[in-house]
Amino acid sequence: MKYYLSFCFIIAILLTGTFASAQAQRSVKGKVQDAQGLPVPGATITVKNTPGIGAISSEAGTFTISVPASADSLVISVIGYNRQAVAVSDNVEITLDIADGATLEQVVVIGYGTQRKGDLTAPITTVNTENMMKRTTSTPMDALQGSVPGVQIIGNGAPGSPPSVRVRGVGSFNNESPLYVVDGMFVNDISFLNAADIADMSILKDASGAAIYGVRAANGVVLITTKKGKLNMKTRVTYNGYVGIQVPVNVLKMADGKQYTNFSLQRGTTQDSTTVRLSSERFGGSGLNPTTSTDWYDELLRKQALITNHGIDLQGGSERVTYSVGLNYTYQNGIQDAKNSFERYNARFQLEAKAFPWLKVGFTTYITNSTTFVPNAEAFSDAFSATPLFPVYDEQNVNAFPVKFASAATIGREDANPVASAYYNYNKLKQFQVLPTLYAEASFWKDKLTFRSQISQLYSSSLRTQYSPERNLGPGTSVTVSNLRSTQERNTNYILDNLLTYRDGAGKHHWSLLLGQSTREERWRQTWVSANNVPLVEESWYVGQGTRDQNGYNEDGFRNAGMSYFTRGTYDYDNKYLLTATFRADGSSKYQTKWGYFPSVGLGWVVTGENFMKGQRVFDFLKLRGSWGKLGNDGVNANAGYAIVNTGSANSAIFGSGAIANGEYIPGYTVNRFFTDVTWEVVTEWDAGVDFEMIGRRLKGSVDYYTRKTTDAAFDRPFGFTYVSIYGNWAEMVNSGFDVALSWDDKIGDLHYQIGGNFSTLKNEVTDLGSLPSLMSGVFPFVAEFPNKIEVGQSLRYFYGYEMEGVYQSADEIAKDPVASNYNATALSKIQPGWLKYKDQDGNGILDNADRVNIGSYLPKVTYGFNLGLDYKNFDFSIAFQGSAGNKILNLNRGKLYKASNSLNIDEEFASNMWNGAGSTNSYPSARAIADGWFKVGSSFFVENGSYLRVQNIQLGYTFNVGRSSAPSNIRLYLTADRPFIFTKYNGFTPEITGPGYDMNVYPVSATYSFGVRASF
């Protein structure tokens, strides 16, 4: 803390100090422009052979620089143009030529530094932040879906909810998410960020690029730098905002009243016929023909919901100071017609000053304040199961209060009323977060040596209020006591980084060396309290206003600390032969093994730099890459150890456990003691790749093949002869595949067009389970009926069950089938025509556990995306697609409901295709079959194709150029359609399912149609 306060004090003094020049100088003004006479902003102007003196051209291309009286030349450089030297004069005008390899000169943000793109030896993806702005999403990672090879992003439709992100497969049972680094601070996700505040984003996918982050990097690293001002930049104000509506798409159609009645009567049970009769008697109809036909999804979903975003960004700088301020407001209403929404305020501040020619100091601060009304996702599950034969409201339901909701109990059912489930849910989450960063950077020895010290902090707090009111919907559905639960969480993290960097060169040799030390601490605390009989009025929602629960209090937390030392060296010879080597030693307080070591090395060869490539016309640029490294994952539990004491007659020390002394059992005891030396998981990765540019640099691309092996993967494994399991580093698994990206960029007259695409393949295999051949898993409480299996030699958590071959069409077919005839010989309930037919895998004529097989994986074999962009004069148009193929989804919407016969509905697809006689279908069972135990097992009937293609984004824009040429301004108007169409065979709201692929009616993904304005002045 003393170091922290001293650091802040020194920076405060330096920021407010005054500075003086030590020698006579002259002022030189000038302008930088391109071959078409357009201004070139952001160009760096320096004095030749005089380090420490420089300026940046403004948005109008102009600059002013103070130079020593003896200076004779200026050097102008900017990414995308050839470096140029000009003589010093009173008014300099420089015309720059576009560089042949502009993209190769692009500076890429890497761990703890930057590097020229052409010198990279790792597959680091730089994100086009302008393309991110085309998406109407409340979280930045949603905007990247389908645009980065090797990165799978699975959207979540709930307002403000972050997506699930996987980088190059799944290598852990615990944590799949990458590490996010925002202005040097580690965070778990970036849903708090506004996309307009991001200046640079890089994704480190392999071990060579990510090893510098050691024990936090096993799932990949996303580096983010927020916007900053530039030296000698006139103040620039930018407004960016849009207003749109969200519309439910691909809404699942359920059986209507007529179809449901037909289905119920075909089932032939007394309960089903009674439900139909009672519905007619209470809500209208005649006999067994009720008129009620409630579309529960239609009742539960809004026809449209508002989404809007408004932001103002201010940037600028003088000769010594840069500044940037950003303010943003985001609001997203949920498409569930209940209290669910997301509202966020952001504020960003940045200031940097050159205290001396050799020292710069600065700070950034990012503040977020948000409110989320979390929806009741179970309401969508209720909508699948609820019969359409009762309405939303029922004035005859005299016992219902405070709202006259209808109850399925009045027609003999146990279904929940989905609208009531959503209505009586109150779950409010208020969050506040501040992320400040302070730094100082000193340059010595003609800028060859720099030292940077930075302290970053994250403080966040949240308050969750959950209220369940007293209510009654009818028989068996009353809640007689209201309940309030209040949960507070606090996070306080800090990181102190000290970095020493040396860059130099001699002739064709260039090298750099980074030495770094980092100290970090993470603290988390959670406290919750609850009380009953709290009044309905929101102003009284404090635990003290009710009756405290007997067990209505708990507090939890942790404190972890770590220290790291790391280094990175780079070398290149003549920009042809490239070497990058890193090493990080991580110390952690979480584990008994205190230190982990994570090395990596990357090699590159620019083939087109060789003399033998000079005459060829195929490649404008060709680079081969190879890398190896190790990464860590500390997102696993800390060391585990415990003892269990068992007592009772079954544990008597007397043989037989039945000895009697004085008429009582003699007590016995057994002790189970377990301890595991848990440590971080380790990923070892190889990557081989090629980067190329062809046909006048219009065609660009990269191809990578990788293999990632995870060792010491941690999970709970059962111990033989006990009822307990213990957590430890037991498993190994391998992910491998290809990442491919291609783009074509060209111009025909005034029409500029760009076509791009990417795809990734994935093969996942479990290679060791710590002496266990396999392990069963699943989603509670359906593990027994619909399990997944973890098995050596197979993909992680594949769906495990019987393979459906069809539907029995006749009694003759049943009699001739050994499986069916053997089953019918002993079973009380016999297989009948219309029952599903399962494959006898071992041919023994008996359907048993040996016939259960791998019936699909939730991991896609291929993910992909492609796009088209057009620019014609002031018009621009773009369209983007994304999708996946080769994965399966276990449809628990169907599966879990067929487990219970007293709460059941079916989707329209099922209702329209049920078996109703020989030859009618070979894909769906009869209505009677659903109630039978033969049907209620995990089988491929419930596993569906999860492949899809989605039109991700369509945008049309027009830009007005206004203002003076010396201070140009522009206004861009645009129309956007986000996620308007999807093409899939999956029978659900969306094939984008998080977790291990079980669809239990996720929050639907919506299409968004918006109008936006972006104006810069």
N, C-alpha and C positions, 0 to 999 in steps of 0.2 A: 504493500500500500504506500510506503514511503517513496519507493521508486516511482510509483504511478503518479503521486502528487508532485514530485520533483519534475518529472517529465512534463506534466501539464503546465507547471509554472514556467519552465524554460521556454516552452513553445509559445505560451501567452506573451512573454516578454518579446520574443523574436518577431512574432506577428505584428506587434504594435510598435516596434522600433523604427528608427529612421536610418537611412543608408546614404552613404556618400561615395563619390567617385574619387579614385586616387590619381588620375592623370587627365590631361587635357583631351577632350573628345569633340567630335563633330557629329551633327545629326544628319542622317541620310534618309530620304524618303523614296519610295518606289512602289511599283505595282507588278504583280505576277499574274500572267494570263496564259491561256493555252493557244494552240495554233488557230483556233476560230475566234480569238479575241475575247473569250469568256474568262472571267476572273477565276483564279485558282486559290481557294481558301485553304488554310492549314499548312501552307508551305513553310519550311524552316529556313530562316536566313541566318547565316553565321559569318563571322569574319575569318578569312582564311588564315590558318596557322595561329589563331588566337582563341583558345577554348574559353568557355564561360560567358561569351557575349553572343546573344542571339535574339531573334524575334520570330513571330509567327504572322503570316499574312491573314488579313481579316476576311470576312465573307465577301467583301468587294475586291479582294486580291491585294489590297494596299497594306503597306507596312512602314514603320518608322523604326530606325535602329541607331543607337549611339555607338560610334566606332572610334578607336584611337586615331589621332591625327596621322599616324604613320601607316594606317591600313591602306592597302591598295586593291584588294579583291574581296568580293562577297561570294559565298557558296550557297546555292539554293537547292534544296532537296525536298521531295514530297513523294509519298507512295504512289506509284503508277506513272511517274515521269522520270526521264533521265536527269541525273544530277548535273548541275550547270554552274560554272564560275563566271562572274562578270566583274568588270572594273568598277571601282567606287567612283560615283559622281553625285552631284547634288540631287538629281532626279533619275532614278534607275527604272527602266522598263524591261522586264524579262519575259521572254516567250519560251515556254517549256514544251518539249516534245514527249509524247507518250512513250514509255519504256516498252521494249520488246517483251519483257517478262514481268509485266506489272504485278500480276498476282503473286509472283515469286518473291517480290520485295515487300509484300504485306507483312506487317509485324503482328505476330500471334502472341496472345497472352498464354503463358505456361506457368507452371508452379513456381511462385516466388520470382517471377521475372517475365521477360519477353524474348522472342526469338524470331528471326526472319523465316518466313514460311518455306522458302527454298532450302533452308538448312535443317528442317525438321527430320528426325529419324523415327518419329512415332506417328501413328494415325490419329492426329489431333484434329477435331472438326471445329471450325470457326463458324458460328451461327450468324446468319444475315439478320441483324436486328430490325432492319426495315421490313423484311418479310414477316417478322413476328407481329409487327404492328397491324398487319392486314387481318388478323384474327380477332374476333369479338369474344374474348375469354376473360375471366376474372383472374386466372393464374397464368404465369408466363410459360410453364412447361407444357400446358395444353396447346400453346401456339406452335410447338415444335413437332407435333405429332405427324409422323410420316416423312419428315424432312432430314433426319439424321440416320445414316445406315448404322446398324448395330445397336440402336436405342429404341426399345419398344415402349410406347407411352399409351396407357390404357385410361381413357377418360372416365370421369365420374360426373353424373348429371346433377348431383345435389349442389345448390348454390355455394360457391366459394370453396368447394372441396378440391384438394389437390389430386392430380392423377397418380396412378401407379407407374413407376419408371423402372425399367430393367435395362441394364447395359450388358450386352453380350451374354444373355441367358441368365440362369439362376444357379448360383453356386453356394447357397446357404439355406439352412432350414429356418434361419432366424430373421435376418434383415436383408432385403433385396435392394433397398434404395441406395442411390449414389450419395457421395459426400458433396454438399454444396458449399462453396467458399465465396462469400460476398464481401468484397473489399478487404479480404484477409481474414474474415471471421467464419468459423465453421457453423453451419446451420443444417437442420434436418430436412427442411424443404423451403421453397421460395414462394409459397403461395401468398406471403405478405408483400411481395414486390409488385410494383406496377411495371409492365413491360416497357413503357416509355422512358423509364429511368435507367434502363440498361444500355451502357455504351458498348461493352464487349462481352461476349460469352464464348467460352471454349469448353469443349467436352473432351476429357482425357479418357480414352477407352481402353488403352493397353497398359501393361505394366511399365514399359519404358517411360511413358509420359506421366503416369500417376504415382510411381514409386516414391517420388519426392514427398508424398503425403503418407507414406508408410502404412501404419496400422489402421488408418481410416479409409483406405483407397481401394479395397478389394472389389467394390461394386461400381467402380468408376468415379470420376470427379468432374463436377461442373463448376467452372471458374467464372465469376461474374464481377465485372467492374462497372460501377455506376457512373453516370455522366459527370464530366468535369469541364471547367472553362479552359480557355486557351490564352496564351500570352498575346498581347496586342490585338485582341479581338473586341470589336465593338459589341456593345450589349445586344444580344439576340434574344427575342422573346418568341416562343412558339406555343401555340394553343393546339391541342389535339383532343377531339371529343367525338363521341357518337351516341346516338340513341337508337335502340332496336327493340324488337319484340322476339320472344322465344316461343316457338310453336312445337307441341309434341309431334314426333314423327315415329313411324313404324309402330304405332300403338297396337298392342296385342288384342285381337278380337276373341271374345269369349262366346260360348254358346248362349243364344238368346233364350227367352222364355219358352218358345215353342220347341227349340232343339233340346233344351234342358229337360222339358217335360217328357219328350220322346225318349231321351236317355234314361231318365228315372224309371219310366214304366218298363223299359226293356230290361232293366236290372232286376225287376220283379220282386223287390223286397217290400215288406209291409211298411217300413219307415219311408221309403221313397214314394209309394202311392199315397201314404198319409200326408206327406209334405205337399204333394200336388193338390190333394183335396182341400187341405186347410188353407192353402194360398187362395184357391178359388172362393172359398167361403168368406175369407176375411178381406181380400183385396179385389175381388171381382173375377168373373168367369163363370163357367158352367161345368159342373161335374169335374172331369179330369182335364179341363181346358182353361187354365188360369190366364188372365189377361196381363198380369204384371210381368214386365220384362226389363229389369234394371240393368243397364250397362254400367257396371261399377267403375271401370276405368274412365269412362266418359264423365261420371259424376265426380271422380276424384281428381281429374286433371283440369287445369285452367285451359281455356282455348288459346290464350296468349299471356305472356308474362314479360314485364319490362326488364331490360338490361341497359345500363348507360354508364358511360365513363367520360370524365372531363379532367384534363390536365393542363397545367401551365408550366413551362420550362423557361428559365432565364439563365443565359450563359454569357460570359464575357471575360475580359482581362486587360490589364495594363502591361507595361514593360516588365513588372516584377510580381504582379499579383493576378491570380485567376480565381474566378468564383462561379458558382452554379447553384441555382435554387429550383426545386421542383415541388409543385403542389398537385395533388390528384385526389379525385373522388370517384369511387366505383360503387354501383348498386346493381344487384341482381336479385330479382324476385324469383321464387321457385315456381315450377309448373304444377306442383301439388297444390290443390285448392285448399290451403290451410296456412297457418302461420309458419312460413319458411322462407327465409331471405338471407342475403349477405350484403353488408354495407361496410365500406372501408375508406378511411382517410389516410393519405400518405403525405409526408413532408420530407424533403431531402435538402441538405445543406452541404456545400463544399467550399473550402477556401484554402488556397495554397499561396505562399509568398516566398520569393527569393530573398532571404534575409541578408545573404552575402552572395557574391558570385559563386561561391563554393558550397553554399548551404541553402536548402529549401525546407520549409516546414509547412505542415498543413493538417487539416482535419476534414473528415466527412461524418455526417450523421444521418441516419435513416430512421424515421419515426413512423410507426403504424398504429392505428387505432381502429378496431373492427368490431362489428356486432353481427353474430350469426344466430338466426333462429333455425335450429336443427330440426329437420322433418322427421316424422315417424315413418321410417322405411318399411316397417312391418305392415303399414296400411296397403302397400302395393301387393304384398303377399296375401293379405286378407281379401283383396279384390279378386285375386285368382280363385280363391276357394269359395267365395260367397255365392250362394245360389241367386239367380236373377228373379226368383219368385217372391221376394219381399222388397219393398221400396226403401228409400233413404229415410223418409219421415213417416210417422204413423200417429195421427191425432187420436186414434183409439187406444194407443199405448198409454193408459192413464198413469201408470207408475213411473213413466220415463220423466227424468228431470236432469239438469235444468233445460235440456232441449228434447223435444218430442221425436227422438230418433226411433226408427223401427227396430224390432228385435226379431232375429231368426227363430228364437225360441217359440214365438207364436205360431210357427208352422212346423214345429217339431225338429228344428235344426239347431246346431251349436255354432253356426257361422258367426264370426264377428261382423259388425257393420263397419265397412272400411272407412266411410266418411266420418263416422263417430270416432274411430281409432285415430284418424288424422286430427280431428277437431279437438279432442281432449288431450292432445300432446302439447306441452309447453316445455321447451328446452332451449333456453337462451344462453349463448356463450359470448361474453365480452372479453376482448383481448387487447392488451397494450404491449408494444414492443419498441425498444430503442436500441439502435446498433451504432454506437459511436466508434470512430477510429482516429487516433492521433499518431502522427509520424514526423520524423525528421530524417533528412537524407543529405549526407555530405559527400562531396566529390573532391578527389585529390589527384595529383600526379597527371595533370592534363586530362582529367575525366576518365582516366583508365581505372581508377580505384574508387569505388563508392561504398559507403557504409550507411545502412538504413536501419533505424529502430522504429518499431511500430507496436502500439498496443491497441488491441481491438476488444470490444466488450459487447455482450448481448445481455440485455435485461428484458425479461418478459413476465407478464402476470396475466392471469385469466380468472374469470369468475363465471361458473356455470350454475344456472338456476333451473331446477327441474320441479315442476309443480303438477301434481295429480289431484284434480278436484273430486269432491264427493259427487257421485252421480249414480244414475240408475237407467239401464236400457231395457230392463225387463227381468223375467225369472232367471236367476243364476248369473246375472251380469251387473250386479250392483257393487259399487265401491262406497262403503259406508263411512270411511274416514279419509279426509284429505291428507296429503303428504307433501312436504317441501324438503328438497335436498339441495344444499348449497356446497359447491366444491371450489376451492381456491388452489391454484397452482402458481409456483414462482420458479423461474429459471434465472440463474446468474452465472454467466460464463465469461471467461476472459482468456485472451491469447497474447503473449508478449513475444514478438519475433525480432531477432537481431540478425541482419544479413550483411555480409561482406562480399562484394563482387569485384572481380578483376577481369578486365577485358583488354586484350592487346593483340598485336600481330607483327609479323616481320616478313616482308615480301609476300609470298603466296600463302604463308602460314597465318592462321587466325585462331585464337583460342580465348576461352573464358573459364573462370573458376568461381563458383559460389560456395561460401562457407556459411552455414546457418545454425542458429540455436533457437529453440522455441520452448516456452513454458506455458502450460494451459491448466485451467481448472474449470470444472463443471459442477454446479450445484442445482439440485431440484428438490422441491418440497411440495407435497400435496396434503391438504386438509379438507375433510368433508364432515358436515354435520347434517342431521335430518330431524324433522319433527312432524308430528301428526296434528290434526285439527287446526291447521292454519287457515285463517279466513280466505274467502275467494277473492277479496279485493287485493289487487297487485301491490298497492301501497303498504300492505301488511305482510308482505312476503319476507319475513325474517323469522329465523328459527325460534327466537325468543317469544314470538307471538303464538306459538303452539305448544304442544306437549312433547317434550323431548323423548325420542325413541330410547329404549333400553340399551340398544346397541347402535345408537345413532351418532357415533363419532369414530373417526379414524384419522391417523396421520402417518405419512410415509415420506421417504425421501432418500437421496444418496448424495455423496460427494466424491468425485473422482478427480485425480490430479495426474498430470503427465509432464514429462520433459523429453525433448528430442534434440538430436544433433544430426545434421544432414549436410551433404555436399553434392554438387553437380559440376561436372567438367564437360566442356564442349571443345571440339577441335575440327577445323576443316583445312584442307589443302587445296588452294586454287578453286574453292567453291565446288570441288568435284568429289573429294573423299571426306566423309562426314562421320564424326564420332560423338556420341553423347553417353556419359556414364553418370549414374547417381547412386547414392547410398544414404540410407536413413536408419538411425538407431532410435527406437521408441521405447521410453520407459513409462509404465502404467502402474497405478495403485490398485487396479481391479483384480490382478491375478498374482498367484504365487510366483510365477515366472515373470520377473520384473521387466526384462528387456527383450525386445524383438529386433531383428536386423533384416533390412529390406534393400537388396541391391538391384540394379538394373543396368543394362547396356543396350545401346542402339547404334546401328551402323547404316550408312547411306552411301550410295554411289550414283553421282550424276553422270549417267552414261553419255549424254549429249555434250558434255564438256570435253570428251576425249577427241583427239585428232581424227581417229578413224570414223567418227560420226559427222565430220564437217560437211561432207559432200552429200549426205543422204537427205531426202526430202519428206520422209515419213513423220519423224518426230521433231517437233520444235523444242520439246523438253521431255526427258525421260530419266526418272530416278528410281533406283531399286533400294528397298529398305528391309532391314531385319532387326528384330529386337527380342530381348529376353529380360524377365524381371520377376520379382516377388512382391506381393502386396499383402496387407493384413486387413482383417475385419474384427474390430473389437465390439461389434454390435451383438455380442453374445453375453450370457449371464456371467456374473462373477463366480469365483470359486464356490462349489457346493459341497456341503458336508452336514450330516445330521445322524442322530441315533434314535431308533424307535424301540421302546420297551413294551413288550407284550406280556400280559399276565393272565391268570385264570387257570382253570383245571386242565385245559388243553395244553398248557405250557408247564405242567407239573414236573418236578424233578423226579417223581416216583414213576417207575415203569408202569405203563398202562393207564396212567392219569386217573386212577380210580381208588387209590389208597385213602383210607379214612382214619383220622386221628381225632378222638373226642367228638365224633359225629360230624366233622367238617372235612372238606377237601384240604389237602396240604397245598398251599399256593406255590406256583412255579413261575419262572420268569425266563424270557428269552430276549436277547438284544440284537437288533440288526443295526450295524454301523456301516456308514458309507462315507467315503470322501473321494473327490476327484480333483485333480490338479488342472482345472479348466484354464485354458489360455485362448488367445485369439486364433481365428481361422486364418489359413495361409493360402493364397492363390499364386501359383507359378504359371506364367504365361509366355508363350512363344507367338511371335507375329512376323509374317513376311508380307511385304506389300510393294506395290509399284504405283508411282504417280506419273502422269503423262499429259502432254499437250500436243495436239496435232492439227493439221490443216490450217496453218496460219493462226494457231492458238485458239481457234474457234471451238474445237472439241477438246474438252478437258475431262480427266477422270482419275479414279484411284481404285485399286483392287487390293484387298487384304485377306489373308487367310490366318486364322488364329486358333490356338488351342489353349484353354484355361483349365488348369487342374487345381481343384480345391482340396486341401488336406486339413485334417483336424476339424472337420465340420462338426458342429456341436448339436446334439439333440438328446431328448430323454429316451433311454433304452431300458426295457424291462430286465430285471435280474431273475434268473431261474430260482425256483423254489421260494419265491417271495411274492408279495402283493404290491411291491413298490418298483418304481423306476428311478433312475438317477441320470442327471444331466452331465454330459461330458463330451470330449472331442473324440468321436467314434468313427466318423464317416469320411469318405472321399468321393468326389464326383468330377466329371470332366464336361466342359462345354467347348464346342468347336464349330467353326463355320466360316463363311465368306461374307465380307462387307464390300459392296460395289457401289460406286457413285459415278454418274456420267452427266455432262452438261454440254449443250451446244449454244453458242452465242454468236449472232450474226446480224447484219443490217442489209436491207434492200431499200435503197433510196431513203425516204424518211421513216421507213418502218424498221424498227429494231425489235428483234424477237429472241427469245431465250427458251430452250427446252431442257428440262432436267429430270433426272430420275435416279432412284437408288433402290437397292434391295439387299437383304441380309438373310442368310440361312443359319439354322441352328440345329445342332445335334447335342442332346443332353444325355449323359449316362452316369448312373451310380456305379462306382467301381469297388466300394468297400463299405461295410456297415459294422465294422468292429466285431467280427465273428458271427454276426447275425446274417442268415441268408436273405431275410426279408423282414418287413415291418408293415403292419397294417395302420392305416390312418383314415381320415375322412373329416366330415363336418358334423359336429354334434347337433342333434341326437340321431343322426342317420348313418353312423359309421357301420353298423351291422348290415343295413340294407343296401347302402350305396357307398362302399368303401373305395379308397384308393390305396395303392400298394407301392411301397418303396422296396425295390429289389435290385440286387447286384446284377449288372448287365442290362438293366432297363432304364428308361427315362424316369425322372423323379416324379413320384406321386401319380402314376398312371391309373386310369380308371380300371377297376377290377370287377369282373362279373361274367355272366353267361353271354355267349354270342347268339343273338336271335337269328334264326334261319327263315322265319316266316310265321304263318298262322295255319293251324290245323283246319282243313276245309271240310272234313267229313269223318264219320265214325270209322269208316273203312281205313282211312289214312292213320287214324289213331291206333287201330288194332294192329296194323302192320309195322308201326314204329316201336322198336324195343324200349325206348325210353318211356314213351307214354304208356305202353301196356304194362311195363314193370311198375310204374308209378301207380297206375290205377288198381293194380292187384292188391295194394296194401293201404292206399290212401282213403280216407273217409270222403273227401271231396275229389271227384273224378275229373280228369281232363276231358273237355268237351270240344266240339267244333267251335271255332272262334277263339280258342286259347292260343297263346304264343307258343312257338316251337323253338326250342333251344338246341344248339349243336352239342352232340356227344363227342367231345374232343378226343377221349381215349378209346371210344368204341366199345365200352363194356356194357352198354345198354342201361346204365344207371346215371342219372343226373346227380352228381355229387361235387364236392369241392375241387376235385381234379379237373372238372370241366370249366372252371372259372379261369379266364385268361385276360390278357391285356386288351382292352376294348377302346383304347385311345388315350392320347396325352393332351393336357391343357396347354402345352407349350407349342406355339406355331413353328412349323418348319421354315416358313418364309414370311418376312414382313417387308413391305415395300411402299414406295410413294413416288409420284411423278407429277410434273407441273409444266405449265405453259405460261409465258409472259409476253405481252405485246405492248410496244410503245409507238404511237404515231403522233408526231407533233406534240400537242398538249394532252392527248388522250393516253390512258394506260388501261390494260386489261390483264387479268391473271386468273388462272384456275388451277387448283391443286387437288390431287387424289391421294388416298392412302388406304392400306388394307393389310390383311394377313391371310395366310393359307396353311392348311395342314394341321390345325388344332381342333380339338373336340371340346364340347361343353356338356356337362351333365345337367340336364334340365330338371332340377329339383322342384320347379313349379309343378310339373307333372308328378315327379317321383314321390315327393313328400306327401302329396295329397292322396295318392293311391294307397298310402300306408294306413289311412283312416277313412272308413266308409261313412262316418256320420258328419263329415265336413268336406264336401267334395263338389267341385265343378270341373268342367273340361273346356279347353279352348275350342274355337270354331273349327280349326283344322282337324282336330280329333273328332269332333261331333259330326263333321261332314263325311268322314272317311271310316267310321267304325264298321267292323265286320257285321254283316247282317244276312249272310247266306253264302253258300259255296261259290267261290269265284269272285266275291264282291271286293275283296282286298287281301293282300298278303303282307300288309304293313302295319295294320292296326287291329287290336283285339276287339271282341264284342263287349257290349255293356256289362253282361253278366261276368265276363272273365276278370274285369277290374277288381271285383270284390273278393276274388279267390286268392288264396295264399300262393298259388302257382305263379301269379302275376307279380306279387309283391316281393320281388327280389331284384338285386342289381343286375341289369342286363343292358345290352347295346341298344335296346329300344329307347332307353332314356338318354343315351349319348348321341348328341347331334353334331353335325358339321358346323364348326365355328368360323369358317372362312367368310370373308366379306370384302367388298370394295365400297369405299365411301367417297362421295364428292365432298371434299373437306372444306374448300373455300372457293368462292367466286367473287371477284371484285372488279368494278369498273370505276375509273376515276378521271377527273379533268382538272388540270392545273392552270390557274390564272397567274401570270407574271405581272406584278404591279410594282409601283415605286420607281425610284431613280436607278440608273445603271450603277451608280457609285454605292448605292445602298439597296440592292434588290430585295424585294419581298415577294412572297407567293402565297396563294390560297389554293388548296386542293380540296375538291368535293368528291366524295366517293360513296358508292352503294356496295353493300356486301351481303352475300348469302353464305352463312357458315353452317356446314353439315346439312345441306338441304336434302341430299338423297343418299340412300344406302342400298346396296344390292347384296342380299344374303339369303340363304335357305334356312337360317336358324329361326325357330319358332319361339321368339321372345322379343322383348323391347329392343335389345341391343346384343350383339355378339361380343361386345367389349366387357369382359368379366374379369374382375380382379381376383387375386388369390389363386387357389388351385383349380379354378374352372367350374365351380358349382354355382349355378344360377338360381338364386332364391328370390327372384324378382327384385333386381337392382333398381335404383332410382333412374328413370328413363333419361336418355340423352335427347336433347331438343335441337331443332334447327333455329338459327337466329338470322333475322333480316334487319339490316340497320342502314342508317344514313349517317355519314360522318363528315367532319371538317377538320382540315389541318392548315393552320395559317402561321407563317413565320414573318417577323418584322424586325 
